[in-house]
Amino acid sequence: MEERLKIFSEENLLEQLQHAPYQLGYYTVEFCTKDGRPAEVETETVEVFYLYPSGGTLRDKNFNIIFYSSKFDTYRGFIPPHKNREEVK
């Protein structure tokens, strides 16, 4: 994965979702972090996060909610990329 995609932004999150594994109701993504939170600048630390589209929440490795956006909430009209992948099959 390109390093620029690991800098936290809604655009980079959406881009990662295009290829991120989807299982058990969430996507697994990676971002640079500072103090355990996604960083908007490049750092040496990269951690795994989980996006739950059924609620538009991004969670940390302990599944604590750290971000919410209606842009990623299926109840607000977000269509998860895995739905498009299923249609292609």
HTML snippet that shows the backbone in 3Dmol.js (N, CA, C, O; Angstrom):
<script src="https://3Dmol.org/build/3Dmol-min.js"></script>
<div id="view" style="width:600px;height:400px;position:relative"></div>
<script>
const pdb = `
ATOM      1  N   MET A   1       0.854  -1.178   0.000  1.00  0.00           N
ATOM      2  CA  MET A   1       0.000   0.000   0.000  1.00  0.00           C
ATOM      3  C   MET A   1       0.898   1.239   0.000  1.00  0.00           C
ATOM      4  O   MET A   1       1.932   1.280   0.667  1.00  0.00           O
ATOM      5  N   GLU A   2       0.484   2.220  -0.748  1.00  0.00           N
ATOM      6  CA  GLU A   2       1.242   3.461  -0.803  1.00  0.00           C
ATOM      7  C   GLU A   2       1.277   4.123   0.568  1.00  0.00           C
ATOM      8  O   GLU A   2       0.280   4.143   1.289  1.00  0.00           O
ATOM      9  N   GLU A   3       2.421   4.656   0.909  1.00  0.00           N
ATOM     10  CA  GLU A   3       2.578   5.287   2.221  1.00  0.00           C
ATOM     11  C   GLU A   3       1.654   6.488   2.394  1.00  0.00           C
ATOM     12  O   GLU A   3       1.189   6.746   3.504  1.00  0.00           O
ATOM     13  N   ARG A   4       1.381   7.222   1.329  1.00  0.00           N
ATOM     14  CA  ARG A   4       0.516   8.402   1.441  1.00  0.00           C
ATOM     15  C   ARG A   4      -0.888   8.013   1.888  1.00  0.00           C
ATOM     16  O   ARG A   4      -1.571   8.811   2.531  1.00  0.00           O
ATOM     17  N   LEU A   5      -1.331   6.801   1.560  1.00  0.00           N
ATOM     18  CA  LEU A   5      -2.668   6.351   1.964  1.00  0.00           C
ATOM     19  C   LEU A   5      -2.751   6.066   3.458  1.00  0.00           C
ATOM     20  O   LEU A   5      -3.842   5.925   4.009  1.00  0.00           O
ATOM     21  N   LYS A   6      -1.603   5.983   4.107  1.00  0.00           N
ATOM     22  CA  LYS A   6      -1.593   5.715   5.546  1.00  0.00           C
ATOM     23  C   LYS A   6      -1.663   6.993   6.376  1.00  0.00           C
ATOM     24  O   LYS A   6      -1.719   6.932   7.604  1.00  0.00           O
ATOM     25  N   ILE A   7      -1.661   8.146   5.716  1.00  0.00           N
ATOM     26  CA  ILE A   7      -1.866   9.420   6.400  1.00  0.00           C
ATOM     27  C   ILE A   7      -3.370   9.600   6.523  1.00  0.00           C
ATOM     28  O   ILE A   7      -4.084   9.520   5.524  1.00  0.00           O
ATOM     29  N   PHE A   8      -3.861   9.841   7.730  1.00  0.00           N
ATOM     30  CA  PHE A   8      -5.293   9.843   7.950  1.00  0.00           C
ATOM     31  C   PHE A   8      -6.007  11.031   7.307  1.00  0.00           C
ATOM     32  O   PHE A   8      -5.665  12.192   7.531  1.00  0.00           O
ATOM     33  N   SER A   9      -7.006  10.695   6.505  1.00  0.00           N
ATOM     34  CA  SER A   9      -7.959  11.653   5.951  1.00  0.00           C
ATOM     35  C   SER A   9      -9.158  10.831   5.500  1.00  0.00           C
ATOM     36  O   SER A   9      -9.039   9.624   5.287  1.00  0.00           O
ATOM     37  N   GLU A  10     -10.298  11.467   5.355  1.00  0.00           N
ATOM     38  CA  GLU A  10     -11.478  10.736   4.884  1.00  0.00           C
ATOM     39  C   GLU A  10     -11.241  10.200   3.474  1.00  0.00           C
ATOM     40  O   GLU A  10     -11.712   9.113   3.139  1.00  0.00           O
ATOM     41  N   GLU A  11     -10.523  10.944   2.653  1.00  0.00           N
ATOM     42  CA  GLU A  11     -10.231  10.514   1.290  1.00  0.00           C
ATOM     43  C   GLU A  11      -9.357   9.263   1.291  1.00  0.00           C
ATOM     44  O   GLU A  11      -9.605   8.332   0.524  1.00  0.00           O
ATOM     45  N   ASN A  12      -8.331   9.238   2.152  1.00  0.00           N
ATOM     46  CA  ASN A  12      -7.458   8.070   2.221  1.00  0.00           C
ATOM     47  C   ASN A  12      -8.187   6.870   2.819  1.00  0.00           C
ATOM     48  O   ASN A  12      -7.936   5.731   2.425  1.00  0.00           O
ATOM     49  N   LEU A  13      -9.074   7.116   3.755  1.00  0.00           N
ATOM     50  CA  LEU A  13      -9.879   6.024   4.311  1.00  0.00           C
ATOM     51  C   LEU A  13     -10.733   5.416   3.209  1.00  0.00           C
ATOM     52  O   LEU A  13     -10.790   4.194   3.073  1.00  0.00           O
ATOM     53  N   LEU A  14     -11.386   6.240   2.436  1.00  0.00           N
ATOM     54  CA  LEU A  14     -12.227   5.749   1.350  1.00  0.00           C
ATOM     55  C   LEU A  14     -11.400   4.979   0.323  1.00  0.00           C
ATOM     56  O   LEU A  14     -11.834   3.941  -0.177  1.00  0.00           O
ATOM     57  N   GLU A  15     -10.225   5.482   0.014  1.00  0.00           N
ATOM     58  CA  GLU A  15      -9.349   4.796  -0.942  1.00  0.00           C
ATOM     59  C   GLU A  15      -8.907   3.435  -0.402  1.00  0.00           C
ATOM     60  O   GLU A  15      -8.907   2.452  -1.142  1.00  0.00           O
ATOM     61  N   GLN A  16      -8.532   3.367   0.870  1.00  0.00           N
ATOM     62  CA  GLN A  16      -8.139   2.079   1.456  1.00  0.00           C
ATOM     63  C   GLN A  16      -9.293   1.079   1.438  1.00  0.00           C
ATOM     64  O   GLN A  16      -9.075  -0.117   1.246  1.00  0.00           O
ATOM     65  N   LEU A  17     -10.507   1.560   1.634  1.00  0.00           N
ATOM     66  CA  LEU A  17     -11.662   0.667   1.661  1.00  0.00           C
ATOM     67  C   LEU A  17     -11.877  -0.051   0.338  1.00  0.00           C
ATOM     68  O   LEU A  17     -12.471  -1.129   0.307  1.00  0.00           O
ATOM     69  N   GLN A  18     -11.404   0.533  -0.748  1.00  0.00           N
ATOM     70  CA  GLN A  18     -11.587  -0.086  -2.055  1.00  0.00           C
ATOM     71  C   GLN A  18     -10.926  -1.455  -2.145  1.00  0.00           C
ATOM     72  O   GLN A  18     -11.349  -2.301  -2.933  1.00  0.00           O
ATOM     73  N   HIS A  19      -9.884  -1.678  -1.336  1.00  0.00           N
ATOM     74  CA  HIS A  19      -9.141  -2.944  -1.392  1.00  0.00           C
ATOM     75  C   HIS A  19      -9.002  -3.624  -0.033  1.00  0.00           C
ATOM     76  O   HIS A  19      -8.404  -4.696   0.066  1.00  0.00           O
ATOM     77  N   ALA A  20      -9.540  -3.018   0.997  1.00  0.00           N
ATOM     78  CA  ALA A  20      -9.398  -3.554   2.352  1.00  0.00           C
ATOM     79  C   ALA A  20     -10.237  -4.818   2.519  1.00  0.00           C
ATOM     80  O   ALA A  20     -11.320  -4.932   1.943  1.00  0.00           O
ATOM     81  N   PRO A  21      -9.733  -5.763   3.308  1.00  0.00           N
ATOM     82  CA  PRO A  21     -10.535  -6.956   3.582  1.00  0.00           C
ATOM     83  C   PRO A  21     -11.776  -6.591   4.403  1.00  0.00           C
ATOM     84  O   PRO A  21     -11.720  -5.764   5.314  1.00  0.00           O
ATOM     85  N   TYR A  22     -12.877  -7.221   4.060  1.00  0.00           N
ATOM     86  CA  TYR A  22     -14.132  -7.022   4.791  1.00  0.00           C
ATOM     87  C   TYR A  22     -14.532  -8.355   5.386  1.00  0.00           C
ATOM     88  O   TYR A  22     -14.704  -9.343   4.672  1.00  0.00           O
ATOM     89  N   GLN A  23     -14.679  -8.373   6.700  1.00  0.00           N
ATOM     90  CA  GLN A  23     -15.094  -9.606   7.382  1.00  0.00           C
ATOM     91  C   GLN A  23     -15.771  -9.257   8.695  1.00  0.00           C
ATOM     92  O   GLN A  23     -15.425  -8.266   9.338  1.00  0.00           O
ATOM     93  N   LEU A  24     -16.715 -10.056   9.079  1.00  0.00           N
ATOM     94  CA  LEU A  24     -17.422  -9.900  10.354  1.00  0.00           C
ATOM     95  C   LEU A  24     -18.014  -8.502  10.537  1.00  0.00           C
ATOM     96  O   LEU A  24     -18.172  -8.035  11.665  1.00  0.00           O
ATOM     97  N   GLY A  25     -18.342  -7.834   9.425  1.00  0.00           N
ATOM     98  CA  GLY A  25     -18.995  -6.535   9.516  1.00  0.00           C
ATOM     99  C   GLY A  25     -18.078  -5.338   9.571  1.00  0.00           C
ATOM    100  O   GLY A  25     -18.542  -4.220   9.798  1.00  0.00           O
ATOM    101  N   TYR A  26     -16.766  -5.540   9.366  1.00  0.00           N
ATOM    102  CA  TYR A  26     -15.853  -4.390   9.396  1.00  0.00           C
ATOM    103  C   TYR A  26     -14.738  -4.543   8.369  1.00  0.00           C
ATOM    104  O   TYR A  26     -14.421  -5.645   7.922  1.00  0.00           O
ATOM    105  N   TYR A  27     -14.156  -3.406   8.010  1.00  0.00           N
ATOM    106  CA  TYR A  27     -12.978  -3.355   7.150  1.00  0.00           C
ATOM    107  C   TYR A  27     -11.747  -3.155   8.023  1.00  0.00           C
ATOM    108  O   TYR A  27     -11.810  -2.486   9.054  1.00  0.00           O
ATOM    109  N   THR A  28     -10.637  -3.733   7.608  1.00  0.00           N
ATOM    110  CA  THR A  28      -9.364  -3.529   8.289  1.00  0.00           C
ATOM    111  C   THR A  28      -8.521  -2.569   7.450  1.00  0.00           C
ATOM    112  O   THR A  28      -8.254  -2.822   6.275  1.00  0.00           O
ATOM    113  N   VAL A  29      -8.105  -1.463   8.072  1.00  0.00           N
ATOM    114  CA  VAL A  29      -7.298  -0.447   7.397  1.00  0.00           C
ATOM    115  C   VAL A  29      -6.095  -0.101   8.270  1.00  0.00           C
ATOM    116  O   VAL A  29      -6.047  -0.490   9.436  1.00  0.00           O
ATOM    117  N   GLU A  30      -5.134   0.619   7.724  1.00  0.00           N
ATOM    118  CA  GLU A  30      -3.934   1.011   8.468  1.00  0.00           C
ATOM    119  C   GLU A  30      -3.689   2.503   8.317  1.00  0.00           C
ATOM    120  O   GLU A  30      -3.870   3.078   7.243  1.00  0.00           O
ATOM    121  N   PHE A  31      -3.271   3.117   9.422  1.00  0.00           N
ATOM    122  CA  PHE A  31      -2.921   4.537   9.389  1.00  0.00           C
ATOM    123  C   PHE A  31      -1.710   4.805  10.258  1.00  0.00           C
ATOM    124  O   PHE A  31      -1.463   4.108  11.243  1.00  0.00           O
ATOM    125  N   CYS A  32      -0.954   5.835   9.873  1.00  0.00           N
ATOM    126  CA  CYS A  32       0.100   6.356  10.741  1.00  0.00           C
ATOM    127  C   CYS A  32      -0.585   6.838  12.015  1.00  0.00           C
ATOM    128  O   CYS A  32      -1.718   7.320  11.978  1.00  0.00           O
ATOM    129  N   THR A  33       0.110   6.703  13.135  1.00  0.00           N
ATOM    130  CA  THR A  33      -0.510   7.108  14.394  1.00  0.00           C
ATOM    131  C   THR A  33       0.409   7.997  15.219  1.00  0.00           C
ATOM    132  O   THR A  33       1.633   7.992  15.088  1.00  0.00           O
ATOM    133  N   LYS A  34      -0.253   8.752  16.068  1.00  0.00           N
ATOM    134  CA  LYS A  34       0.436   9.536  17.092  1.00  0.00           C
ATOM    135  C   LYS A  34      -0.379   9.351  18.353  1.00  0.00           C
ATOM    136  O   LYS A  34      -1.569   9.664  18.377  1.00  0.00           O
ATOM    137  N   ASP A  35       0.237   8.854  19.385  1.00  0.00           N
ATOM    138  CA  ASP A  35      -0.433   8.569  20.656  1.00  0.00           C
ATOM    139  C   ASP A  35      -1.631   7.635  20.471  1.00  0.00           C
ATOM    140  O   ASP A  35      -2.647   7.774  21.151  1.00  0.00           O
ATOM    141  N   GLY A  36      -1.499   6.675  19.536  1.00  0.00           N
ATOM    142  CA  GLY A  36      -2.541   5.672  19.324  1.00  0.00           C
ATOM    143  C   GLY A  36      -3.722   6.131  18.491  1.00  0.00           C
ATOM    144  O   GLY A  36      -4.681   5.382  18.305  1.00  0.00           O
ATOM    145  N   ARG A  37      -3.660   7.344  17.991  1.00  0.00           N
ATOM    146  CA  ARG A  37      -4.767   7.875  17.180  1.00  0.00           C
ATOM    147  C   ARG A  37      -4.272   8.118  15.752  1.00  0.00           C
ATOM    148  O   ARG A  37      -3.093   8.412  15.553  1.00  0.00           O
ATOM    149  N   PRO A  38      -5.151   8.000  14.764  1.00  0.00           N
ATOM    150  CA  PRO A  38      -4.730   8.252  13.385  1.00  0.00           C
ATOM    151  C   PRO A  38      -4.144   9.652  13.235  1.00  0.00           C
ATOM    152  O   PRO A  38      -4.689  10.630  13.746  1.00  0.00           O
ATOM    153  N   ALA A  39      -3.030   9.723  12.529  1.00  0.00           N
ATOM    154  CA  ALA A  39      -2.320  10.993  12.360  1.00  0.00           C
ATOM    155  C   ALA A  39      -2.543  11.559  10.964  1.00  0.00           C
ATOM    156  O   ALA A  39      -2.609  10.819   9.982  1.00  0.00           O
ATOM    157  N   GLU A  40      -2.655  12.866  10.892  1.00  0.00           N
ATOM    158  CA  GLU A  40      -2.831  13.560   9.622  1.00  0.00           C
ATOM    159  C   GLU A  40      -1.494  13.935   8.999  1.00  0.00           C
ATOM    160  O   GLU A  40      -1.438  14.674   8.016  1.00  0.00           O
ATOM    161  N   VAL A  41      -0.423  13.419   9.582  1.00  0.00           N
ATOM    162  CA  VAL A  41       0.924  13.592   9.049  1.00  0.00           C
ATOM    163  C   VAL A  41       1.605  12.226   9.082  1.00  0.00           C
ATOM    164  O   VAL A  41       1.180  11.330   9.811  1.00  0.00           O
ATOM    165  N   GLU A  42       2.654  12.078   8.297  1.00  0.00           N
ATOM    166  CA  GLU A  42       3.377  10.812   8.277  1.00  0.00           C
ATOM    167  C   GLU A  42       4.158  10.636   9.580  1.00  0.00           C
ATOM    168  O   GLU A  42       4.842  11.553  10.033  1.00  0.00           O
ATOM    169  N   THR A  43       4.046   9.454  10.170  1.00  0.00           N
ATOM    170  CA  THR A  43       4.810   9.108  11.369  1.00  0.00           C
ATOM    171  C   THR A  43       5.471   7.757  11.132  1.00  0.00           C
ATOM    172  O   THR A  43       5.195   7.092  10.134  1.00  0.00           O
ATOM    173  N   GLU A  44       6.328   7.360  12.036  1.00  0.00           N
ATOM    174  CA  GLU A  44       6.992   6.067  11.900  1.00  0.00           C
ATOM    175  C   GLU A  44       6.134   4.917  12.406  1.00  0.00           C
ATOM    176  O   GLU A  44       6.425   3.756  12.121  1.00  0.00           O
ATOM    177  N   THR A  45       5.089   5.224  13.148  1.00  0.00           N
ATOM    178  CA  THR A  45       4.236   4.187  13.714  1.00  0.00           C
ATOM    179  C   THR A  45       2.973   4.033  12.870  1.00  0.00           C
ATOM    180  O   THR A  45       2.283   5.009  12.575  1.00  0.00           O
ATOM    181  N   VAL A  46       2.687   2.798  12.489  1.00  0.00           N
ATOM    182  CA  VAL A  46       1.483   2.479  11.725  1.00  0.00           C
ATOM    183  C   VAL A  46       0.707   1.436  12.514  1.00  0.00           C
ATOM    184  O   VAL A  46       1.273   0.444  12.974  1.00  0.00           O
ATOM    185  N   GLU A  47      -0.586   1.667  12.667  1.00  0.00           N
ATOM    186  CA  GLU A  47      -1.417   0.715  13.404  1.00  0.00           C
ATOM    187  C   GLU A  47      -2.651   0.349  12.595  1.00  0.00           C
ATOM    188  O   GLU A  47      -3.028   1.041  11.649  1.00  0.00           O
ATOM    189  N   VAL A  48      -3.265  -0.750  12.988  1.00  0.00           N
ATOM    190  CA  VAL A  48      -4.469  -1.257  12.334  1.00  0.00           C
ATOM    191  C   VAL A  48      -5.696  -0.629  12.989  1.00  0.00           C
ATOM    192  O   VAL A  48      -5.751  -0.457  14.207  1.00  0.00           O
ATOM    193  N   PHE A  49      -6.679  -0.291  12.155  1.00  0.00           N
ATOM    194  CA  PHE A  49      -7.963   0.239  12.616  1.00  0.00           C
ATOM    195  C   PHE A  49      -9.075  -0.523  11.904  1.00  0.00           C
ATOM    196  O   PHE A  49      -8.847  -1.183  10.891  1.00  0.00           O
ATOM    197  N   TYR A  50     -10.274  -0.416  12.453  1.00  0.00           N
ATOM    198  CA  TYR A  50     -11.414  -1.141  11.912  1.00  0.00           C
ATOM    199  C   TYR A  50     -12.555  -0.175  11.639  1.00  0.00           C
ATOM    200  O   TYR A  50     -12.975   0.564  12.529  1.00  0.00           O
ATOM    201  N   LEU A  51     -13.058  -0.181  10.401  1.00  0.00           N
ATOM    202  CA  LEU A  51     -14.199   0.658  10.055  1.00  0.00           C
ATOM    203  C   LEU A  51     -15.445  -0.215   9.999  1.00  0.00           C
ATOM    204  O   LEU A  51     -15.504  -1.200   9.263  1.00  0.00           O
ATOM    205  N   TYR A  52     -16.438   0.170  10.793  1.00  0.00           N
ATOM    206  CA  TYR A  52     -17.738  -0.492  10.792  1.00  0.00           C
ATOM    207  C   TYR A  52     -18.712   0.370  10.010  1.00  0.00           C
ATOM    208  O   TYR A  52     -19.202   1.370  10.535  1.00  0.00           O
ATOM    209  N   PRO A  53     -19.009   0.004   8.755  1.00  0.00           N
ATOM    210  CA  PRO A  53     -19.897   0.837   7.953  1.00  0.00           C
ATOM    211  C   PRO A  53     -21.347   0.830   8.441  1.00  0.00           C
ATOM    212  O   PRO A  53     -22.112   1.729   8.090  1.00  0.00           O
ATOM    213  N   SER A  54     -21.734  -0.153   9.233  1.00  0.00           N
ATOM    214  CA  SER A  54     -23.115  -0.180   9.723  1.00  0.00           C
ATOM    215  C   SER A  54     -23.362   0.905  10.756  1.00  0.00           C
ATOM    216  O   SER A  54     -24.489   1.073  11.222  1.00  0.00           O
ATOM    217  N   GLY A  55     -22.331   1.636  11.115  1.00  0.00           N
ATOM    218  CA  GLY A  55     -22.500   2.737  12.054  1.00  0.00           C
ATOM    219  C   GLY A  55     -21.583   3.898  11.754  1.00  0.00           C
ATOM    220  O   GLY A  55     -21.624   4.919  12.440  1.00  0.00           O
ATOM    221  N   GLY A  56     -20.740   3.750  10.716  1.00  0.00           N
ATOM    222  CA  GLY A  56     -19.835   4.824  10.329  1.00  0.00           C
ATOM    223  C   GLY A  56     -18.741   5.092  11.336  1.00  0.00           C
ATOM    224  O   GLY A  56     -18.248   6.215  11.434  1.00  0.00           O
ATOM    225  N   THR A  57     -18.347   4.054  12.100  1.00  0.00           N
ATOM    226  CA  THR A  57     -17.349   4.259  13.152  1.00  0.00           C
ATOM    227  C   THR A  57     -16.015   3.610  12.802  1.00  0.00           C
ATOM    228  O   THR A  57     -15.960   2.501  12.270  1.00  0.00           O
ATOM    229  N   LEU A  58     -14.949   4.328  13.113  1.00  0.00           N
ATOM    230  CA  LEU A  58     -13.598   3.803  13.005  1.00  0.00           C
ATOM    231  C   LEU A  58     -13.153   3.482  14.417  1.00  0.00           C
ATOM    232  O   LEU A  58     -13.267   4.309  15.321  1.00  0.00           O
ATOM    233  N   ARG A  59     -12.643   2.271  14.597  1.00  0.00           N
ATOM    234  CA  ARG A  59     -12.245   1.813  15.923  1.00  0.00           C
ATOM    235  C   ARG A  59     -10.770   1.450  15.947  1.00  0.00           C
ATOM    236  O   ARG A  59     -10.193   1.053  14.935  1.00  0.00           O
ATOM    237  N   ASP A  60     -10.170   1.593  17.127  1.00  0.00           N
ATOM    238  CA  ASP A  60      -8.752   1.269  17.278  1.00  0.00           C
ATOM    239  C   ASP A  60      -8.575  -0.225  17.539  1.00  0.00           C
ATOM    240  O   ASP A  60      -9.535  -0.993  17.478  1.00  0.00           O
ATOM    241  N   LYS A  61      -7.340  -0.626  17.829  1.00  0.00           N
ATOM    242  CA  LYS A  61      -7.048  -2.061  18.015  1.00  0.00           C
ATOM    243  C   LYS A  61      -7.813  -2.671  19.180  1.00  0.00           C
ATOM    244  O   LYS A  61      -7.993  -3.888  19.226  1.00  0.00           O
ATOM    245  N   ASN A  62      -8.265  -1.854  20.117  1.00  0.00           N
ATOM    246  CA  ASN A  62      -9.072  -2.340  21.243  1.00  0.00           C
ATOM    247  C   ASN A  62     -10.567  -2.166  20.980  1.00  0.00           C
ATOM    248  O   ASN A  62     -11.391  -2.361  21.875  1.00  0.00           O
ATOM    249  N   PHE A  63     -10.903  -1.803  19.761  1.00  0.00           N
ATOM    250  CA  PHE A  63     -12.275  -1.596  19.303  1.00  0.00           C
ATOM    251  C   PHE A  63     -12.967  -0.411  19.984  1.00  0.00           C
ATOM    252  O   PHE A  63     -14.196  -0.358  20.040  1.00  0.00           O
ATOM    253  N   ASN A  64     -12.178   0.536  20.501  1.00  0.00           N
ATOM    254  CA  ASN A  64     -12.735   1.785  21.018  1.00  0.00           C
ATOM    255  C   ASN A  64     -13.072   2.685  19.836  1.00  0.00           C
ATOM    256  O   ASN A  64     -12.295   2.768  18.884  1.00  0.00           O
ATOM    257  N   ILE A  65     -14.211   3.356  19.880  1.00  0.00           N
ATOM    258  CA  ILE A  65     -14.588   4.271  18.816  1.00  0.00           C
ATOM    259  C   ILE A  65     -13.691   5.504  18.889  1.00  0.00           C
ATOM    260  O   ILE A  65     -13.574   6.143  19.934  1.00  0.00           O
ATOM    261  N   ILE A  66     -13.055   5.827  17.750  1.00  0.00           N
ATOM    262  CA  ILE A  66     -12.192   7.000  17.734  1.00  0.00           C
ATOM    263  C   ILE A  66     -12.620   8.025  16.690  1.00  0.00           C
ATOM    264  O   ILE A  66     -12.098   9.139  16.651  1.00  0.00           O
ATOM    265  N   PHE A  67     -13.582   7.639  15.838  1.00  0.00           N
ATOM    266  CA  PHE A  67     -14.000   8.531  14.758  1.00  0.00           C
ATOM    267  C   PHE A  67     -15.381   8.100  14.284  1.00  0.00           C
ATOM    268  O   PHE A  67     -15.668   6.908  14.170  1.00  0.00           O
ATOM    269  N   TYR A  68     -16.229   9.081  14.010  1.00  0.00           N
ATOM    270  CA  TYR A  68     -17.529   8.809  13.396  1.00  0.00           C
ATOM    271  C   TYR A  68     -17.724   9.779  12.251  1.00  0.00           C
ATOM    272  O   TYR A  68     -17.394  10.960  12.355  1.00  0.00           O
ATOM    273  N   SER A  69     -18.261   9.270  11.165  1.00  0.00           N
ATOM    274  CA  SER A  69     -18.636  10.144  10.052  1.00  0.00           C
ATOM    275  C   SER A  69     -19.863   9.557   9.379  1.00  0.00           C
ATOM    276  O   SER A  69     -19.901   8.370   9.054  1.00  0.00           O
ATOM    277  N   SER A  70     -20.860  10.394   9.173  1.00  0.00           N
ATOM    278  CA  SER A  70     -22.057   9.937   8.476  1.00  0.00           C
ATOM    279  C   SER A  70     -21.727   9.581   7.029  1.00  0.00           C
ATOM    280  O   SER A  70     -22.480   8.863   6.371  1.00  0.00           O
ATOM    281  N   LYS A  71     -20.605  10.084   6.544  1.00  0.00           N
ATOM    282  CA  LYS A  71     -20.154   9.777   5.181  1.00  0.00           C
ATOM    283  C   LYS A  71     -19.880   8.287   5.011  1.00  0.00           C
ATOM    284  O   LYS A  71     -19.959   7.769   3.897  1.00  0.00           O
ATOM    285  N   PHE A  72     -19.557   7.586   6.109  1.00  0.00           N
ATOM    286  CA  PHE A  72     -19.232   6.162   6.062  1.00  0.00           C
ATOM    287  C   PHE A  72     -20.286   5.300   6.758  1.00  0.00           C
ATOM    288  O   PHE A  72     -20.019   4.148   7.100  1.00  0.00           O
ATOM    289  N   ASP A  73     -21.456   5.842   6.962  1.00  0.00           N
ATOM    290  CA  ASP A  73     -22.533   5.162   7.694  1.00  0.00           C
ATOM    291  C   ASP A  73     -23.583   4.646   6.714  1.00  0.00           C
ATOM    292  O   ASP A  73     -24.216   5.430   6.007  1.00  0.00           O
ATOM    293  N   THR A  74     -23.766   3.332   6.674  1.00  0.00           N
ATOM    294  CA  THR A  74     -24.730   2.749   5.736  1.00  0.00           C
ATOM    295  C   THR A  74     -26.148   3.223   6.017  1.00  0.00           C
ATOM    296  O   THR A  74     -26.978   3.261   5.109  1.00  0.00           O
ATOM    297  N   TYR A  75     -26.432   3.583   7.258  1.00  0.00           N
ATOM    298  CA  TYR A  75     -27.765   4.082   7.595  1.00  0.00           C
ATOM    299  C   TYR A  75     -27.985   5.500   7.079  1.00  0.00           C
ATOM    300  O   TYR A  75     -29.105   6.010   7.097  1.00  0.00           O
ATOM    301  N   ARG A  76     -26.903   6.134   6.618  1.00  0.00           N
ATOM    302  CA  ARG A  76     -26.988   7.491   6.050  1.00  0.00           C
ATOM    303  C   ARG A  76     -26.754   7.471   4.542  1.00  0.00           C
ATOM    304  O   ARG A  76     -26.593   8.520   3.919  1.00  0.00           O
ATOM    305  N   GLY A  77     -26.737   6.260   3.956  1.00  0.00           N
ATOM    306  CA  GLY A  77     -26.629   6.147   2.505  1.00  0.00           C
ATOM    307  C   GLY A  77     -25.293   5.678   1.955  1.00  0.00           C
ATOM    308  O   GLY A  77     -25.151   5.530   0.741  1.00  0.00           O
ATOM    309  N   PHE A  78     -24.310   5.440   2.816  1.00  0.00           N
ATOM    310  CA  PHE A  78     -23.006   4.959   2.343  1.00  0.00           C
ATOM    311  C   PHE A  78     -23.156   3.538   1.792  1.00  0.00           C
ATOM    312  O   PHE A  78     -23.737   2.670   2.443  1.00  0.00           O
ATOM    313  N   ILE A  79     -22.631   3.315   0.602  1.00  0.00           N
ATOM    314  CA  ILE A  79     -22.627   1.977   0.014  1.00  0.00           C
ATOM    315  C   ILE A  79     -21.208   1.432   0.138  1.00  0.00           C
ATOM    316  O   ILE A  79     -20.300   1.915  -0.538  1.00  0.00           O
ATOM    317  N   PRO A  80     -21.006   0.432   0.994  1.00  0.00           N
ATOM    318  CA  PRO A  80     -19.661  -0.111   1.214  1.00  0.00           C
ATOM    319  C   PRO A  80     -19.081  -0.719  -0.063  1.00  0.00           C
ATOM    320  O   PRO A  80     -19.806  -1.354  -0.829  1.00  0.00           O
ATOM    321  N   PRO A  81     -17.788  -0.532  -0.295  1.00  0.00           N
ATOM    322  CA  PRO A  81     -17.155  -1.058  -1.508  1.00  0.00           C
ATOM    323  C   PRO A  81     -17.324  -2.557  -1.704  1.00  0.00           C
ATOM    324  O   PRO A  81     -17.375  -3.020  -2.843  1.00  0.00           O
ATOM    325  N   HIS A  82     -17.411  -3.330  -0.625  1.00  0.00           N
ATOM    326  CA  HIS A  82     -17.548  -4.786  -0.819  1.00  0.00           C
ATOM    327  C   HIS A  82     -18.874  -5.123  -1.494  1.00  0.00           C
ATOM    328  O   HIS A  82     -18.981  -6.161  -2.146  1.00  0.00           O
ATOM    329  N   LYS A  83     -19.876  -4.276  -1.354  1.00  0.00           N
ATOM    330  CA  LYS A  83     -21.156  -4.497  -2.043  1.00  0.00           C
ATOM    331  C   LYS A  83     -20.940  -4.406  -3.555  1.00  0.00           C
ATOM    332  O   LYS A  83     -21.500  -5.200  -4.311  1.00  0.00           O
ATOM    333  N   ASN A  84     -20.143  -3.456  -3.988  1.00  0.00           N
ATOM    334  CA  ASN A  84     -19.834  -3.323  -5.415  1.00  0.00           C
ATOM    335  C   ASN A  84     -19.002  -4.502  -5.902  1.00  0.00           C
ATOM    336  O   ASN A  84     -19.174  -4.957  -7.033  1.00  0.00           O
ATOM    337  N   ARG A  85     -18.099  -5.002  -5.057  1.00  0.00           N
ATOM    338  CA  ARG A  85     -17.273  -6.149  -5.441  1.00  0.00           C
ATOM    339  C   ARG A  85     -18.142  -7.386  -5.602  1.00  0.00           C
ATOM    340  O   ARG A  85     -17.905  -8.193  -6.500  1.00  0.00           O
ATOM    341  N   GLU A  86     -19.156  -7.550  -4.736  1.00  0.00           N
ATOM    342  CA  GLU A  86     -20.056  -8.699  -4.832  1.00  0.00           C
ATOM    343  C   GLU A  86     -20.850  -8.660  -6.114  1.00  0.00           C
ATOM    344  O   GLU A  86     -21.108  -9.707  -6.708  1.00  0.00           O
ATOM    345  N   GLU A  87     -21.248  -7.470  -6.562  1.00  0.00           N
ATOM    346  CA  GLU A  87     -22.031  -7.328  -7.789  1.00  0.00           C
ATOM    347  C   GLU A  87     -21.228  -7.719  -9.024  1.00  0.00           C
ATOM    348  O   GLU A  87     -21.792  -8.194 -10.010  1.00  0.00           O
ATOM    349  N   VAL A  88     -19.905  -7.518  -8.971  1.00  0.00           N
ATOM    350  CA  VAL A  88     -19.037  -7.817 -10.110  1.00  0.00           C
ATOM    351  C   VAL A  88     -18.896  -9.313 -10.301  1.00  0.00           C
ATOM    352  O   VAL A  88     -18.740  -9.768 -11.434  1.00  0.00           O
ATOM    353  N   LYS A  89     -18.945 -10.085  -9.243  1.00  0.00           N
ATOM    354  CA  LYS A  89     -18.738 -11.540  -9.316  1.00  0.00           C
ATOM    355  C   LYS A  89     -19.761 -12.222 -10.173  1.00  0.00           C
ATOM    356  O   LYS A  89     -19.719 -13.442 -10.331  1.00  0.00           O
TER     357      LYS A  89
END
`;
const viewer = $3Dmol.createViewer("view");
viewer.addModel(pdb, "pdb");
viewer.setStyle({}, {cartoon: {color: "spectrum"}});
viewer.zoomTo();
viewer.render();
</script>
